[in-house]
Amino acid sequence: MRAMQVMIGAALVAAVGCGGDAGREAPAAAEAVRAAVARAERQDVPQRVELSGTVEADRQAAVSSRVMATVTAVHVQAGDRVAAGQALLEIDPQTAQGQEAQARGALAQAQAAFALAERNHERFKALAASGSASELELDLARMQYDQARGAVEQANGAVAAASSVARESRVVAPFAGRVTARLVEVGDLAAPGRPLVMVESAVGRRLVLAVPERVKAVAALGVGAVVPVRIDVLGERGELEGRVAEVAPGADPASHTFRVEVQLPIADLPSGVAGRAWVAVGGRQVVTVPRAALVDRGGLTLVVLRDAEGRARTRAVTVGATLAGDRLEVLSGLAGGEDVLVGLAAPPVDGAPVEEVRP
């Protein structure tokens, strides 16, 4: 295809000439071309790599129960917004309440044993003072007293733990957000470590990127670095400015990529949607011309040069991205440093004299 374009371009250049060889000088009577003249410049531009990612919420939680019990009610559906502390579901409290009752019974036994040990200790202290009890007997009474006091403290801790678990017959949202998945139904068995409801924060979104090792080695991706991003579902918003919030210290051994999280300037987006980011990985030198120097003719992109003798020469080029200042990158056809004519509506006769128009 490239060879065919070059052949067509050569034919077109010949056609816009005087009906003969493209390199032949124009007749003396050829009309002069009046146009502004610009320079095809070589510029250093940053080289960017495009990375694909997925939008995630700042905070995500897999909510589970601390006890094993049957689910008795589910109050939310996927998509519901919830407040911090709002009940998501309820589980059968009987198991937890039974554990609390056992703990309170053990506390009562420990308190009774402590009361007896305390009275016994006081009794042996009085006997030892009058010489009626030996030091060994007093030491044994003191040990029993200390053991009984420790048993009471332990029982109090067990009651506090059991009471805390008993109060969790209502599983609540850990923060304000949105339910992304409901994983149980009434009658299911809840168990510690089993996710029951998935919740994500209502505001705050990040674009999570998997950055290849070779890109991570040369890219400036420290925390706080600014990264241009684009979210596919927000096509009309154009390019956004993200900021690197977190960089994984190590690579994934399976994919050999680093997890990089970019904070987005939009607070509320659907999680899971696709996005892209562009990371600078150094620079490269390119040839650029003003957009107004391009002439489209017959499906080809042309520029008109002013040669060393001041005559117009038409050349086919291949252009790339638009750079700053409304200049276009030229991928092929120019080496840089050439004078190009600006503002032409059509290519002139090849070899026509050029009269520069000063702006």
Buried (B, 14 or more C-beta within 10 A) or exposed (E): EEEEBBEBBEEBBBBBBBEEEBEEEBEEEBEEBBBBBBBBBEBEBEEBBEBEBBBBBBBEBBBBBBBBBEBBEBBBEEEBEBEEEBBBBBBBBEBBBEBBEEBBEBBEEBBEBBEEBBEBBEEBBEBBEEEEBEEEEBEBBBEBBEEBBEBBEEBBEBBEBBBEBBEBBBBBBBBBBBBBBBBBEEEBEBEEEBEBBBBBBBBBBBBBBBBBEEBBEEBEBEEEBEBBBBBEEBEEEEEBEBBBBEBBEEBEEEEEBBBBBBBBEBEEBEBEBEBBBBBBBEEEEBBBBBEBBBBEBEEBBBBBBBEEEEBBBBBBBBBEEEEEEEBBBBEEBBEBEBBBBBEBEEBBBBBBBBEEEEE
